[in-house]
Amino acid sequence: MSKTIMIVDDTEAIRMSVGFTLQEEGYNVVEAKNGQEALEKLKNNNVDLILCDVNMPVMNGIEFLRSIKTDNDFADFRFTPIIMLTTEAGEKMKAEGKELGAKAWIVKPFKPDQLIKSVKMLLV
């Protein structure tokens, strides 16, 4: 059975590009445009890994991480691996993401092989 990965990014082109890369490797994909939509979709989808942008409208990636870690409605996802896929490269932002549970930080533009390597490493 193939694993399901959620892509959370407000840019459709990024969701499409990342989705294509993951589907080529046999993964199922669930997409969300922001953190709030991702939380809604988590209620009805079992995901094995989350790829999340930082800068998004409505609810950004850091707020999304915080919700997963603190809201009991999402307790089932507290240990789901999360990779931040973002243009943010600042050490302070990376530290905050790591503190909230992000397992990896990939700066856009991403290299497909780097993304797949990180995904496979976290889905062992």
Secondary structure, DSSP 8 states (H G I E B T S, - for coil): ---EEEEE-S-HHHHHHHHHHHHHTT-EEEEESSHHHHHHHHTT---SEEEE-SS-SSS-HHHHHHHHHH-GGGGGGTTS-EEEEES---HHHHHHHHHTTEEEEEESS--HHHHHHHHHHHT-
